[in-house]
Amino acid sequence: MMPNAERRPWRQRTRCVIACAAMLALLNGCAAASAGDFCLIYEPVYTSTADTAVTRAACDRNNAVWWTLCAGFSADNGPDGS
């Protein structure tokens, strides 16, 4: 049988792991889903001269997706004016 001093670190680690797992489980799913069409809620992102090249590239990629998906979209008529 192990003395109490040798068992304590194992118990402390186990309790820590359980506490961390419980916190992660409670944080899961806190974000609410948007109830809207992407083309209605997305606004193109504009860059500044102070932005880095990486930031400008990320904005350009997001804006390209918006342009590809929503180019013919009208808030009144839906996609492609239909």
C-alpha positions in Angstrom: 0.0 0.0 0.0 1.3 3.5 -0.9 1.7 6.2 1.8 -0.7 9.1 1.6 2.1 11.5 0.4 2.5 9.4 -2.8 -1.2 9.2 -3.6 -1.9 13.0 -3.3 -0.3 14.2 -6.5 -2.3 11.6 -8.5 -5.5 12.7 -6.8 -4.8 16.4 -7.4 -4.1 15.8 -11.1 -7.3 13.7 -11.4 -9.3 16.4 -9.7 -7.7 19.1 -12.0 -8.5 17.0 -15.1 -12.1 16.5 -14.0 -12.5 20.2 -13.2 -11.0 21.3 -16.6 -13.2 18.8 -18.5 -16.3 20.1 -16.6 -15.4 23.7 -17.5 -14.9 22.8 -21.2 -18.2 21.0 -21.2 -20.0 24.0 -19.8 -18.4 26.4 -22.3 -19.4 24.2 -25.3 -22.2 25.7 -27.4 -22.3 29.2 -26.0 -22.5 30.9 -29.3 -25.9 31.5 -30.9 -26.4 30.8 -34.6 -27.4 33.7 -36.7 -30.9 33.4 -38.1 -30.3 35.1 -41.4 -29.1 34.7 -44.9 -25.4 35.2 -45.4 -25.9 37.6 -48.2 -28.2 39.8 -46.0 -26.0 39.9 -43.0 -22.4 40.0 -44.4 -20.9 43.4 -45.0 -17.7 43.6 -47.1 -14.6 44.3 -45.0 -12.5 47.3 -46.0 -8.8 47.5 -45.2 -6.5 50.3 -44.2 -3.0 51.1 -45.1 -2.1 50.3 -41.5 -3.2 46.7 -42.0 -0.6 44.0 -42.5 -0.4 42.0 -45.7 -1.8 39.0 -43.9 -4.9 41.0 -42.7 -5.5 42.4 -46.2 -5.3 38.9 -47.8 -7.8 37.5 -45.2 -10.2 40.4 -45.9 -9.8 39.9 -49.7 -10.6 36.1 -49.3 -13.7 36.8 -47.2 -14.9 39.5 -49.7 -14.3 37.2 -52.6 -16.5 34.6 -51.0 -19.2 37.2 -50.5 -18.9 38.4 -54.1 -19.1 34.8 -55.5 -22.1 33.9 -53.4 -24.0 37.1 -53.4 -23.1 39.0 -56.6 -26.7 38.9 -58.0 -28.5 38.9 -54.6 -31.1 41.5 -53.9 -32.6 41.9 -50.4 -36.1 42.4 -52.0 -36.0 39.6 -54.6 -33.6 37.0 -53.4 -30.7 35.5 -55.3 -30.4 36.6 -59.0 -33.4 38.9 -58.7 -35.9 36.0 -58.9 
